Amino acid sequence: MRNDVNRQVRLKARPTGIPQAEHFELVEAAVPEPTEGQVLVRNLYLSVEPAMRGWVSAVANYSEPVPLGAVMRSVAAGRVVQSRHPDYREGELVAGMFGWQDFAAVGTEAIQRKVTESDLPLSAALGVLGLNGFTAYFGLLDIGQPKAGETVVVSTAAGAVGSCVGQIARLEGCRTIGIAGGATKTALCRELFRYDGAIDYRLPDFEAHLAEACGSGVDVYFDNTAGPISDAVLRHLNVGARVVVCGTASIASWDPLPQGPRVERHLLVKRARMQGILVFDYAQRYGEALAALAQWVREGAICYREDILEGIEQAPDAIAGLYRGENLGKRLIRIA
């Protein structure tokens, strides 16, 4: 591994749907020099998120699209190798928006936190102890507001966010139903993530299985998919149900807007509430989520699984791989 070259994955072309390998290019650049107030981070792990599809899209999103020719935006975890900021020392581990590259010279606005959990793997800072875990924590507890004895249904239930949602719901005393694709992932839901039930949405009789599992209705639906899966779940909402909209993985493109069943009647008749979750809105409370999640992981109350690709060369196709359903657990790229 060379320390005199900064390999970067840059956005080469703007995709209209799910970004593919050909939309990126791997280039070599000089290792940047940190300016006053910055630190130089040697990235060790890069994160791969479903949300990256939105970050490179030209369609309006919650953040400005990654510019063409720029390093792909990404959360990463690494080690400070040079510091020109009094609050950071060489050797400290940090996580933040460092991009798909070997080295990043960044100011404090890009650093989400120091990683001080020395008893836990650094990689967890990008998953269960990072934005994925925080999304699950705030989305379920703040928006979903589960109560003991209620039924919580989670789509993409074996994924980095969904698996955490299901386990937190279980800790809250809820009955949990996970929806995932394929026998391997539904088994993972039951055996590792301890869902009370798991349903394969690829089965031809998926809706019958869903109706059987949700015989008493759905009180909280944590939606990572939108589309036909959500259409089926919404029909089972109980009066006063809460729907947490976290992702739209089943929608290949939002231009033009897809057409489908309307949700208004479900919300009206059931006096239900639907609200989106964007984890960056909770930045001031990350410490609260981190403390709770880390303790649950240490106790074995929350389990997690990682899907680690080796080498930055794997990055260009990594997002497309998520949407092909290749990963089992949180997808990461180890580059050092």
PyMOL commands that set and color helices and strands:
alter all, ss='L'
color gray80, all
select helices_A, chain A and resi 21-23+52-55+108-110+122-126+131-144+160-171+183-191+206-213+227-234+264-269+279-299+312-323
alter helices_A, ss='H'
color red, helices_A
select strands_A, chain A and resi 6-11+24-29+39-47+75-83+93-97+103-106+111-114+151-155+175-180+197-200+218-223+237-245+273-276+306-310+330-334
alter strands_A, ss='S'
color yellow, strands_A
deselect
rebuild
show_as cartoon
